[in-house]
Amino acid sequence: MAGGRTLSHLSSGALRVGGVGSGGGNLCFALFVVAVLVFTIIAATYQPDDPLLHSPAAASGLASFLTSTSNATFLSDPSVLRTGEDFLNSSSNSTSAVAGTEAAPFIELSDINSTVASAAVVPVCDPAAPVDCADPELFHLLMRAAIEALPDIHFYRFGKPVAVPGGPGSCDMAWRFRPKDATRPMFYRDYRRFHLTQSANCGLSVSKVDDFHSGVNARKRRGSKPDHAGEDSAFGAKKADETTAAVPVVGEPVNDTLPVIDSESAFAAGRYLIYMGGGDRCNSMNHYLWSFLCALGEAQYLNRTLVMDMKICLSSMYTLTGQNEEDKDFRLYFDFEHLKHSAPVIDQSQFWTDWGKWHEKDGLSLYYVDDFKVTPMKLADVKDALIMRKFDDVGPDNYWYRVCEGETESVIQRPWHLLWKSRRLMEIVSAIASRMNWDFDSVHIVRGEKVKNAELWPHLAVDTSPESLLVTLKDKIEEGRHLYIATNEPDTSFFEPLKEAYTTYFLDDFKDLWGENSEWYLETKELNNGVPVEFDGYMRVEVDTEVFLRGKRQLETFNDLTNDCKDGVHTCSTSS
């Protein structure tokens, strides 16, 4: 019993001690929780000094970085950017300037503003100091000004700004471009003068951008050498690439000198084809080209160099005298530089000079063909150095194009892609379109002799009268637009009433582009051995047609203005 009581007493005592221990644990736990909360609050709110800011230089550099308004992309790479389209707003038309390629990511113009705003701010400023055209920040300013001044073109590549001697507040800059609505596979080159104004703190702004081809110091000269091997000195890019090799670049210097075989061994190793005689001369230019491209196609098929006569006869239909005119240089009408780089050709006079010197010495033989019915396929195995096709003077079997008829038609393909219009003439086209800011509509109005023949064209005279034209055009072209009128009507004052609704232009409104002070006049005179070249009827047709094709809206006489057929009554095709 005693033992029992003792155990009960001890148990009761133990229970009392356990109660006291539990109360002390709760208090400790509460104190722990409070400490954790205090520590968490202190940790969350405590801001120790950043050791990076203890250094005055580091603090200054970081503060400068955080408050800088410059664009690091431009400052870290002062090289010329490849395409002006990269600086268009992303909200604008994102069509690539290079057909068939993906447009580069856009950099908004607002990204340039901060750079331009501080471009010329320096600690010590002299507002009278000449402008440094080589400054990369100034390049961005000129590029932005060009994009804003010419909204209807896509810029493809900008050149480096060039200082203007004697013009401390001006810079010249060049670029390549294509019209936004272009349908022709062609690039253009322009170079303009930018006039700059300088504020009291030497901040620069563009006050004026001059007209087409005004920045003559940025013009690439013929024969100029690149800054680096394989690069174009004006644009800092490869001279030829897949983008530009397939299309002409209007505005680049033309090198259409005649090719020369520089050694006897090279001449003896060659194989040649020549067409002689025939009745193709002095026919229409379409006839000439149909025959010439047949000869060129056969030369390509036989893997031979075409010996071509660089002197052509211009038909009386294109001359001011009304007479056929001989000895017109092929290069006045077509791009010989492209042709000689794309196909093996040699000038006839140069060939005969070399042939006379070396054919007997080197045992070079001639294979003579006097019948156009001898097909190119039958000549494929001929080993002689020269194949000569001789054509009679009696028609109609004396035309060169007869070679490409019959069974040959499916074998010989005329290489039309090798024949481009003269880039000198295309430069005039570019200048005309630029004067209208590449923002114009065009209409082709055929009159001439056709309006006098009411039997074949009964409605043409009335449908192309100014009164009818005003009614027709108002339904198709918005009033107030620039309207280029390509026409064979000799008296352009006939269309005077159209000025009520449109600002009208005709080819002769731009005659200064081929006048005595023009680049075209001086270059063609040099090409023609110092004799001035007449801007003849075929040149007028080429230029008039090409300007027409650059209009944003194009209206043709026999499709849009009249129900008459192009070739007379009952000749309209079912599609028209």
C-alpha positions as a printed Julia matrix, in Angstrom:
576×3 Matrix{Float64}:
   0.0    0.0      0.0
   2.74   2.28     0.99
   4.44   1.49    -2.22
   1.18   2.2     -4.03
   0.76   5.56    -2.38
   4.27   6.49    -3.15
   3.78   5.66    -6.78
   0.59   7.67    -6.86
   2.32  10.59    -5.28
   5.19  10.43    -7.68
   2.85  10.2    -10.59
   0.94  13.18    -9.41
   4.15  15.1     -8.96
   5.32  14.08   -12.38
   2.15  15.32   -13.88
   2.58  18.7    -12.26
   6.12  18.99   -13.51
   4.97  18.06   -17.05
   2.41  20.84   -17.0
   5.01  23.42   -16.14
   7.33  22.18   -19.03
   4.55  22.47   -21.61
   3.89  26.11   -20.75
   7.58  26.97   -21.1
   7.76  25.29   -24.57
   4.86  27.33   -25.86
   6.51  30.49   -24.71
   9.77  29.58   -26.45
   7.96  28.71   -29.66
   6.12  32.04   -29.56
   9.4   33.89   -29.08
  10.89  31.97   -32.04
   8.0   32.9    -34.31
   8.28  36.56   -33.33
  12.03  36.51   -34.03
  11.49  34.98   -37.48
   8.93  37.63   -38.33
  11.22  40.44   -37.2
  14.13  38.99   -39.19
  11.97  38.61   -42.3
  10.77  42.23   -42.08
  14.33  43.49   -41.59
  15.62  41.36   -44.5
  12.88  42.6    -46.78
  13.32  46.27   -45.98
  17.07  46.54   -45.44
  19.02  48.11   -48.37
  22.78  47.9    -47.93
  25.12  50.14   -49.89
  25.92  48.73   -53.37
  29.72  48.23   -53.5
  29.68  49.13   -57.24
  28.55  52.62   -56.33
  31.3   53.2    -53.76
  33.61  54.01   -56.72
  32.81  57.49   -58.1
  33.96  56.43   -61.6
  31.78  53.35   -61.58
  28.82  55.29   -60.29
  29.27  57.92   -62.96
  29.63  55.34   -65.75
  26.55  53.39   -64.71
  24.49  56.55   -64.3
  25.6   57.67   -67.75
  24.57  54.34   -69.21
  21.16  54.43   -67.53
  20.41  57.97   -68.64
  21.93  57.81   -72.18
  19.59  58.58   -75.07
  21.87  57.2    -77.77
  21.2   53.99   -79.7
  23.86  51.4    -79.0
  23.22  49.6    -82.28
  24.35  52.58   -84.31
  27.2   53.61   -82.05
  28.77  50.17   -81.91
  28.83  49.69   -85.69
  29.55  52.84   -87.72
  29.71  50.96   -91.03
  27.31  51.73   -93.86
  24.04  49.89   -93.47
  23.03  47.81   -96.46
  19.41  48.77   -96.97
  17.36  51.85   -96.25
  14.22  49.75   -95.84
  15.52  48.67   -92.45
  14.7   52.17   -91.2
  11.09  52.29   -92.31
   8.35  52.17   -89.68
   7.12  48.64   -89.1
   3.62  49.98   -89.77
   4.56  50.99   -93.31
   4.53  48.85   -96.43
   6.95  46.01   -95.69
   7.47  44.88   -99.27
  11.1   43.93   -99.81
  13.04  46.19  -102.15
  14.59  43.1   -103.69
  12.1   40.97  -105.54
  12.08  37.41  -104.29
  13.94  38.11  -101.04
  12.75  38.5    -97.47
  12.71  42.0    -96.05
  15.11  42.64   -93.17
  13.65  43.46   -89.73
  12.47  47.05   -89.54
  14.0   49.66   -87.24
  11.5   52.39   -86.53
  12.44  55.93   -87.41
  11.86  56.89   -83.79
  14.94  54.82   -82.96
  17.0   57.16   -85.1
  15.61  60.36   -83.64
  17.48  60.13   -80.35
  20.73  59.46   -82.15
  20.24  62.26   -84.63
  19.18  64.7    -81.93
  22.57  64.45   -80.25
  24.62  63.63   -83.34
  26.67  66.82   -83.48
  26.63  67.9    -79.84
  30.19  68.15   -78.54
  31.59  69.83   -75.44
  33.2   72.61   -77.45
  31.09  73.74   -80.43
  31.85  75.96   -83.42
  28.64  76.55   -85.44
  30.72  77.93   -88.33
  32.84  74.77   -88.64
  32.39  72.73   -91.87
  30.09  69.74   -91.66
  31.86  66.38   -91.42
  30.12  64.35   -94.11
  32.0   61.24   -93.0
  30.34  61.3    -89.57
  28.29  58.07   -89.26
  25.65  59.92   -87.25
  25.23  62.39   -90.1
  24.77  59.44   -92.44
  21.74  58.36   -90.39
  20.33  61.88   -90.59
  20.69  62.03   -94.39
  19.26  58.56   -94.79
  16.18  59.44   -92.73
  15.72  62.67   -94.69
  15.86  60.75   -97.99
  13.28  58.22   -96.82
  10.92  60.98   -95.7
  11.42  63.07   -98.86
  10.79  60.17  -101.28
   7.93  58.1    -99.86
   7.07  56.36  -103.16
  10.28  54.38  -103.52
  11.9   51.47  -101.72
  15.54  52.14  -100.86
  17.81  49.21  -101.54
  21.29  50.42  -100.59
  22.78  53.73   -99.44
  26.22  55.05  -100.3
  28.62  57.03   -98.16
  27.98  60.79   -97.9
  30.54  62.87   -99.8
  31.7   66.39   -98.94
  30.91  69.23  -101.35
  33.99  71.36  -102.16
  33.23  74.96  -101.3
  29.94  73.98   -99.7
  30.58  73.58   -95.97
  26.88  73.08   -95.23
  26.17  70.41   -97.85
  26.78  66.71   -98.46
  26.07  64.51  -101.49
  24.82  60.95  -101.1
  23.86  58.16  -103.51
  21.51  55.19  -103.23
  19.9   52.42  -105.21
  16.13  52.06  -105.21
  13.03  50.67  -106.84
   9.61  52.33  -107.09
   7.14  50.86  -104.63
   4.68  49.91  -107.35
   7.34  48.81  -109.86
   6.39  46.11  -112.33
   9.67  46.29  -114.28
  12.62  44.17  -113.08
  15.01  47.07  -112.69
  17.01  48.98  -110.1
  17.78  52.69  -110.27
  20.52  54.87  -108.86
  20.12  58.42  -107.68
  22.5   60.86  -106.02
  21.31  64.08  -104.42
  22.64  67.08  -102.56
  21.52  67.62   -98.97
  21.65  71.14   -97.53
  22.22  71.26   -93.78
  21.59  73.86   -91.09
  23.42  73.95   -87.76
  21.94  75.18   -84.5
  23.79  77.12   -81.81
  24.72  73.88   -80.06
  25.88  72.39   -83.41
  22.84  70.12   -83.77
  22.28  69.37   -87.47
  19.1   69.22   -89.52
  18.39  68.85   -93.25
  16.9   72.03   -94.67
  16.58  70.93   -98.3
  17.04  67.89  -100.56
  17.81  68.85  -104.17
  16.41  67.27  -107.31
  17.27  64.04  -109.11
  21.02  63.56  -109.76
  21.94  66.84  -108.08
  24.61  65.31  -105.81
  27.25  65.04  -108.53
  30.09  64.39  -106.08
  28.47  61.09  -105.12
  28.2   59.99  -108.73
  30.23  56.9   -109.45
  32.64  57.65  -112.28
  33.3   55.33  -115.17
  36.43  53.29  -114.52
  36.53  54.12  -110.79
  38.28  51.53  -108.65
  36.7   50.0   -105.54
  37.99  50.76  -102.07
  38.53  47.07  -101.38
  38.9   44.07  -103.6
  35.55  42.73  -104.64
  33.61  45.69  -103.24
  31.77  48.59  -104.77
  33.37  51.86  -103.63
  30.06  53.71  -103.56
  28.02  51.12  -101.7
  30.44  48.96   -99.7
  29.02  45.73  -101.08
  29.87  43.07  -103.59
  29.95  44.37  -107.13
  27.78  41.57  -108.45
  25.45  39.25  -106.63
  22.36  37.22  -107.3
  20.19  40.26  -106.6
  21.67  42.66  -109.12
  23.15  40.3   -111.71
  19.75  39.44  -113.16
  18.47  42.99  -113.62
  19.97  46.23  -114.96
  20.98  48.99  -112.59
  20.08  52.28  -114.24
  22.37  55.13  -113.27
  25.6   53.19  -112.9
  28.44  54.17  -115.27
  28.19  52.32  -118.59
  31.21  50.42  -119.87
  30.17  49.33  -123.34
  33.59  49.4   -124.99
  34.02  46.87  -127.77
  35.6   43.56  -126.71
  39.08  42.82  -128.06
  40.78  39.43  -128.37
  44.16  40.26  -126.9
  46.32  37.47  -128.31
  46.84  35.39  -131.43
  46.51  32.15  -129.49
  43.17  33.22  -128.0
  41.84  34.16  -131.43
  43.01  30.88  -132.98
  41.36  28.87  -130.22
  37.97  30.51  -130.79
  35.07  29.36  -132.92
  32.93  31.96  -134.69
  29.62  32.47  -136.54
  28.82  35.38  -138.86
  25.75  36.34  -140.93
  26.46  38.28  -144.12
  24.17  40.16  -146.53
  20.43  39.71  -146.62
  17.49  42.09  -146.73
  17.09  42.81  -143.04
  18.79  46.19  -143.07
  16.67  49.34  -142.85
  13.54  47.46  -141.85
  11.66  48.19  -138.65
  13.49  47.69  -135.39
  11.2   44.78  -134.55
  12.24  43.07  -137.77
  15.92  43.72  -137.03
  15.67  42.26  -133.52
  13.74  39.2   -134.69
  16.59  38.41  -137.11
  19.47  39.43  -134.83
  18.25  37.25  -131.97
  17.9   34.31  -134.36
  21.62  34.68  -135.19
  22.52  35.03  -131.51
  20.42  31.98  -130.65
  22.18  29.89  -133.29
  25.6   31.04  -132.05
  24.67  29.93  -128.53
  23.39  26.6   -129.81
  26.65  25.98  -131.69
  28.74  27.29  -128.76
  30.33  29.91  -131.02
  31.13  33.62  -130.74
  28.75  35.74  -132.79
  30.52  38.19  -135.08
  28.11  41.13  -135.09
  27.9   44.33  -137.09
  27.72  47.15  -134.54
  26.38  49.54  -137.21
  22.68  49.23  -137.95
  20.43  50.99  -140.44
  17.64  53.01  -138.86
  14.41  52.78  -140.82
  12.92  55.94  -142.26
   9.88  55.45  -140.0
  12.04  56.6   -137.06
  14.08  59.42  -138.63
  13.32  63.13  -138.77
  14.49  63.29  -142.39
  12.14  60.55  -143.54
  15.1   58.68  -145.05
  16.86  55.51  -143.95
  20.0   56.32  -141.99
  23.01  53.99  -141.99
  25.79  53.58  -139.43
  23.71  54.0   -136.28
  25.58  52.49  -133.36
  23.91  49.47  -131.76
  24.9   50.85  -128.34
  22.69  53.91  -128.78
  19.61  51.72  -128.49
  20.62  48.63  -126.54
  22.75  47.68  -123.54
  25.87  46.25  -125.12
  27.67  46.02  -121.78
  25.14  43.46  -120.57
  25.2   41.61  -123.89
  28.99  41.22  -124.04
  29.11  40.01  -120.43
  26.28  37.52  -121.01
  27.19  36.04  -124.4
  30.37  35.72  -126.51
  30.19  38.46  -129.16
  32.8   40.42  -131.11
  32.63  43.46  -133.36
  32.77  42.58  -137.05
  35.43  45.14  -137.97
  37.73  43.93  -135.16
  37.17  40.33  -136.17
  38.13  40.86  -139.81
  41.26  42.72  -138.75
  42.35  39.78  -136.59
  41.27  37.23  -139.19
  43.39  38.94  -141.84
  46.45  38.83  -139.56
  46.23  35.28  -138.3
  43.93  32.94  -140.25
  46.54  31.85  -142.83
  49.35  31.7   -140.31
  47.33  29.55  -137.91
  45.52  27.55  -140.59
  42.06  28.79  -139.6
  39.41  27.5   -142.0
  36.04  28.85  -143.18
  32.82  26.85  -143.59
  30.49  28.55  -146.08
  26.68  28.2   -146.0
  24.54  29.88  -148.67
  21.13  28.34  -147.93
  19.06  29.22  -144.87
  17.52  25.74  -145.09
  20.77  24.3   -143.75
  19.7   24.01  -140.13
  21.88  24.73  -137.09
  21.55  21.06  -136.16
  23.43  20.11  -139.32
  26.24  22.48  -138.38
  26.75  21.17  -134.86
  29.71  18.97  -135.85
  31.52  21.55  -138.01
  35.09  22.0   -136.74
  36.1   25.0   -138.89
  37.06  28.19  -137.07
  34.4   30.29  -138.86
  30.94  29.44  -140.13
  29.67  32.09  -142.55
  26.02  32.25  -143.5
  25.63  34.24  -146.72
  22.19  35.59  -147.63
  21.08  36.75  -151.07
  19.89  40.24  -151.81
  16.57  39.03  -153.23
  13.61  38.57  -150.87
  11.73  37.1   -149.22
  14.17  34.24  -148.63
  16.98  36.6   -147.67
  15.94  37.37  -144.11
  18.09  36.06  -141.28
  15.12  34.94  -139.22
  14.31  32.27  -141.83
  17.08  30.18  -140.25
  14.95  29.82  -137.12
  11.79  28.7   -138.89
  10.47  25.21  -139.54
  12.04  22.37  -137.57
  14.58  24.77  -136.07
  11.87  26.74  -134.28
  11.62  24.14  -131.53
  15.41  23.93  -131.13
  16.7   27.52  -131.27
  15.34  29.78  -128.56
  15.78  33.49  -129.16
  17.63  34.82  -126.06
  15.46  37.85  -125.41
  16.74  37.99  -121.83
  20.17  39.05  -123.13
  18.84  42.16  -124.83
  18.14  45.19  -122.65
  17.34  48.74  -123.69
  20.18  51.24  -123.56
  20.83  52.22  -119.94
  21.56  55.75  -121.17
  18.0   55.96  -122.47
  16.68  54.31  -119.33
  18.43  57.01  -117.33
  16.22  59.55  -119.11
  13.19  57.44  -118.19
  14.32  57.43  -114.56
  14.83  61.19  -114.57
  11.35  61.84  -116.0
   9.69  59.58  -113.45
  11.69  61.19  -110.64
  10.55  64.65  -111.65
   7.02  63.38  -111.12
   8.13  61.85  -107.79
   7.35  58.35  -109.11
   3.74  59.12  -108.29
   1.81  59.5   -111.55
  -0.7   57.79  -113.81
  -0.24  57.32  -117.52
  -2.3   57.05  -120.66
  -1.25  55.93  -124.15
  -3.2   57.81  -126.8
  -2.8   56.56  -130.36
  -3.85  59.01  -133.05
  -1.59  59.95  -135.96
  -2.59  58.44  -139.28
  -5.13  56.08  -137.73
  -7.6   58.82  -136.82
  -7.75  59.74  -140.5
  -8.84  56.25  -141.52
 -12.46  56.03  -140.42
 -13.01  52.79  -142.33
 -10.63  50.83  -140.11
 -11.0   52.88  -136.93
 -14.49  54.42  -137.04
 -14.58  55.62  -133.41
 -10.97  56.48  -132.71
 -11.09  60.18  -133.59
 -14.09  60.84  -131.36
 -12.99  58.57  -128.51
  -9.57  60.26  -128.29
 -10.89  63.82  -128.5
 -10.25  65.95  -125.39
 -13.94  66.05  -124.53
 -14.31  62.27  -124.63
 -11.04  61.76  -122.82
 -12.14  63.95  -119.92
 -15.28  61.88  -119.47
 -13.46  58.55  -119.76
 -10.49  59.46  -117.57
 -12.61  60.9   -114.73
 -14.1   57.44  -114.22
 -10.66  55.82  -114.1
  -8.13  58.34  -112.72
  -8.63  60.61  -109.75
  -8.72  64.33  -110.55
  -5.66  66.37  -109.63
  -3.22  63.53  -110.35
  -0.01  63.83  -112.37
  -0.9   62.39  -115.78
   1.78  61.36  -118.28
   0.45  61.23  -121.85
   2.38  59.0   -124.25
   1.12  59.8   -127.71
   2.01  60.03  -131.38
  -0.11  63.16  -131.74
   2.43  65.78  -132.96
   0.52  68.76  -131.53
   0.3   68.23  -127.78
  -1.72  71.43  -127.36
  -4.58  69.3   -128.67
  -4.84  67.88  -125.14
  -4.95  71.28  -123.42
  -8.51  70.76  -122.03
  -7.23  67.86  -119.92
  -5.42  70.37  -117.72
  -8.79  71.21  -116.19
  -8.64  67.94  -114.27
  -4.98  66.84  -114.3
  -1.4   68.07  -114.26
  -0.36  66.79  -117.69
   3.12  65.88  -118.92
   4.46  64.95  -122.35
   7.83  63.64  -123.49
   8.97  66.99  -124.87
   8.39  68.62  -121.49
  11.67  66.94  -120.51
  13.75  67.65  -123.62
  16.55  69.15  -121.5
  17.41  65.56  -120.54
  18.77  64.95  -124.05
  19.74  68.56  -124.84
  23.27  69.82  -125.43
  24.01  70.18  -121.72
  22.73  66.74  -120.72
  24.73  63.69  -119.68
  23.1   61.69  -122.46
  24.21  64.17  -125.12
  27.81  64.26  -123.93
  28.15  60.5   -123.49
  26.59  59.59  -126.85
  28.72  62.22  -128.58
  31.82  60.6   -127.12
  30.54  57.17  -128.17
  29.97  58.5   -131.7
  33.57  59.72  -132.16
  32.78  63.31  -131.25
  29.77  63.67  -133.57
  26.53  64.76  -131.82
  23.77  62.13  -131.81
  20.21  62.95  -132.73
  17.48  61.9   -130.3
  15.63  60.08  -133.06
  12.16  58.6   -133.39
  13.02  55.14  -132.1
  14.65  56.6   -128.99
  11.52  58.65  -128.42
   9.38  55.52  -128.7
  11.6   53.64  -126.25
  11.54  56.4   -123.65
   7.84  57.26  -124.1
   6.85  53.61  -123.71
   9.02  53.01  -120.65
   7.72  56.1   -118.84
   4.17  55.02  -119.61
   4.87  51.59  -118.09
   5.93  53.21  -114.82
   2.6   54.9   -114.21
   0.65  53.64  -111.19
  -2.48  53.4   -113.34
  -1.94  52.71  -117.04
  -4.63  53.17  -119.68
  -4.23  51.94  -123.25
  -6.07  53.34  -126.24
  -7.54  50.11  -127.61
  -8.29  48.5   -124.29
  -9.52  51.42  -122.22
 -10.41  54.42  -124.39
 -12.16  53.03  -127.47
 -13.94  49.92  -128.72
 -12.03  50.05  -132.0
  -9.6   47.22  -132.71
  -5.88  47.9   -132.66
  -5.38  46.58  -136.19
  -8.67  47.78  -137.61
 -12.25  46.54  -137.77
 -12.92  42.86  -137.15
  -9.38  42.22  -135.85
 -10.07  42.35  -132.12
  -9.1   39.18  -130.3
 -11.78  37.41  -128.28
  -9.86  38.14  -125.08
 -10.08  41.91  -125.63
